[in-house]
Amino acid sequence: MNILIAEDNFSDRLILKRIVETQGHTVFEAENGQVALEVFQQHKPDIILLDALMPLMDGFEVAKIVKSRSEDRFVPIIFITSLADTESLVRCIEAGGDDFFIKPFNKIILEAKIKAFGRAQELNKTVILQKEEIRFHNEHLIQEQKIAKRIFDNIAHKGVLDEPFIKYSISPMSIFNGDIVLAAKRPLGGVNILVGDFTGHGLPASIGAMPASEIFFGMTAKGFQLYEIIKELNFRLNNILPTGFFCCCFVAEVDFQEQTLRYINAGLPDAYISYKDQRELVELPSKHLPLGILPKSGFEPKIQLLNFHAGDNLIVFSDGVPEALNRYDEQFGVERVKNAVLMGSQKGDCFDSLLTELHDFQGEYAQDDDITIIQICPPAENQRVFNQSEFSFNSTEGASDSELTLRLGPESLKNFNPLPMFTQFLMEIGNLRHFRTQILTILTELYSNALEHGVLGLSSSLKRSSEGFVQYYQERESRLANLSEGWISIYLKHENSIDGGVLSMQFSDSGKGFDFQAVLKKKESEKLSGRGYQFIKKLAQSMEFSDNGSTVLVTFKSIVEG
C-alpha cells in the first residue's frame, strides 16, 4: 500500500518509516499539516499515519479535510499522539480518525493496525466495485425495461380507449404494470373491454398481458363472440403462465344497437352499474375463477346479460382501489368505493367521483399496488362515432376466384362459430378489405337468422324492447344447449370483375321457412327488431329466397371507385 506519514518530529518519522517499509509498503512523508494535504492530494495514499500536534495545521484539521475530500473511497487515518487523556483521544476520533496509536511506538501493535486497516480497505474497495457494478447493471436493466415497455405498449395498445364514452385511469407501481385495460371496436358496432389484474407487480406481472392483448384485439377484429374470446384467453394463459400466476379480469361486450351488456367477472372486485333512473347500484360480482387457472376442459364461462342504455355508467376497477392505504395504514375499502360511485352517479360521473375520493384518501402516501379504474357510459345515438380504419386493397390478392362450402350439424352449431373463419378468408381478397364492415354485417345477419329463427325457431317479437333482448338471448342459449337436430349449410363464391368483384353468399337451414314476401313488404317502422333482411337489402345488390324462405342468396358487389 501507499502510506502517508505526517509527523513533525524527524526521528519519530524515521522510526515509523522503517517499520512501515519493513512490511513492504511505500512511504510518503510530510513534516507538517500543510505538506500532508499536498502529498495526500498528489499521491492518494491508502492509509495516513497522522500526528495530532503539528505546525501550520494540526492533525485534527487535516483529518477533517481529508475525510471531506475522500467521500468516494475509504482512507483510514491512524492518529499518532503523545496525548493519552480520554478527552484528547475522543477528539481524534471526532475529527475523523479511525484509530489512534500512543507514543512511544510499539512495532508489533503498529504493524497489526496497518494490516487490519489494509484488510478493511480491500473490503471497502470490493464494496465500492460491487456498488458500481450494481449501479451499472441497474441502469442497464432500467434501459432494457424501457425498451421492452415500448414494445409492450405497441402490442397492448389503447385501442379505442380515447373514445369520449370511456374514461380510465392507470397508475402502475413501476415501469411495468400488472394491470391492463383494453378496449376494441366490434366490427358490428359497440365495444369490447378487458380490465385485467395479473398476479404480482412489475415485469413478471406484465408478461401475460402481451398474449392477452394480442388475443383480445385479434379475435375482436375478426368478429368472434365474447364467449369464444374468453375461452381462448383462459386456454392461452393456462398454457404459458407458471403455477401460481393468473389473471383476475372483467371482460365485457357493450352493444350500442341492442343496448345490452354481456360480461364475465373472473376474480376482480365487484363492478357496478349505475342506471340513470335508479338510485341504487347494481353489483356485478365475480362468479368465476381467474383466467389461467383451469385447463381448457374444465373452463366453461357463463356470460351474464344486462340492459345498458345511454346515460348508464359501468365502473370496473382492480383490487388496488379498495386495498389502497393512507398514512394511518387504513384501507380505502369497499364501502368507500360504493359511496363514491353512488355519489358520482347522482352527479352524472362515477369515474371522477371515485378517483377524487381515492386521491383525497391516499394523500401523499405511496401506493403499494397497481391501481386501475375504467368507466363506460354508452353514448346517445348521435354520438356514436368511431375512427374508421383505412384498408389498402388489390383485387389480385388472396383467393379472388374461389368457392367455399360448409355444412354444420347440431354439435357444430353448439360449439363452433364459422364467421371468423369466413371473415379471415374473405379479408385476404384484396378488394373486399375496403368493405369489411358491410360484409361482416351481412354474414352475421344471415347466420343469426338461419340459426336463431330457422334452426332454433325463435321469434323476433321478443326484441321489441331492451328487456326483450335479454329474454330473447336467454331463450337462445337454452334452446341451443338442448339442440339435438338441425343444420345450416353455407356457400360462398367470389368472382373477379373489371371494376372490383362479386361475392355471393348463400345460407340454407333445416327450419320450416317463413313468409319472406310479407317480411320484405314491411315498412321500416313496422319491422320487429333493429336489423334483419330489410337491413341486408340496403347493403347488398340483390337478395333471393327459395325453399319457402329457408334458403337465401345474397349478392354483394365490391366496386372500387377511382
Salt bridges, closest charged atoms under 4 A:
GLU7 OE1 - LYS103 NZ 3.21
ASP12 OD2 - LYS103 NZ 3.19
GLU29 OE1 - ARG13 NE 3.00
GLU29 OE2 - LYS17 NZ 3.14
ASP46 OD1 - LYS125 NZ 3.82
ASP98 OD2 - LYS67 NZ 2.92
ASP99 OD2 - LYS113 NZ 2.70
GLU122 OE2 - LYS125 NZ 3.81
GLU132 OE1 - ARG135 NH2 3.05
GLU139 OE2 - ARG135 NH1 2.87
GLU144 OE2 - HIS140 NE2 3.04
ASP153 OD2 - LYS149 NZ 3.03
ASP162 OD2 - LYS158 NZ 2.95
GLU232 OE2 - ARG236 NH2 3.59
GLU253 OE1 - ARG186 NE 3.72
GLU253 OE2 - ARG262 NH1 2.87
ASP255 OD2 - ARG186 NH1 3.49
GLU258 OE1 - ARG262 NH2 3.31
GLU283 OE2 - LYS338 NZ 3.04
GLU300 OE1 - LYS231 NZ 3.85
ASP312 OD2 - HIS309 ND1 3.43
ASP349 OD2 - LYS167 NZ 2.44
ASP352 OD2 - LYS167 NZ 3.18
ASP369 OD1 - HIS201 ND1 3.33
ASP370 OD2 - HIS201 ND1 3.89
GLU381 OE1 - ARG384 NH1 2.77
GLU397 OE1 - ARG433 NH2 2.43
GLU411 OE2 - LYS414 NZ 3.60
GLU445 OE2 - ARG531 NE 3.23
GLU452 OE2 - ARG476 NE 2.88
GLU475 OE2 - ARG479 NE 2.79
GLU477 OE2 - ARG476 NH1 3.14
GLU495 OE2 - LYS493 NZ 3.73
GLU524 OE2 - LYS527 NZ 2.57
GLU524 OE1 - LYS538 NZ 3.45
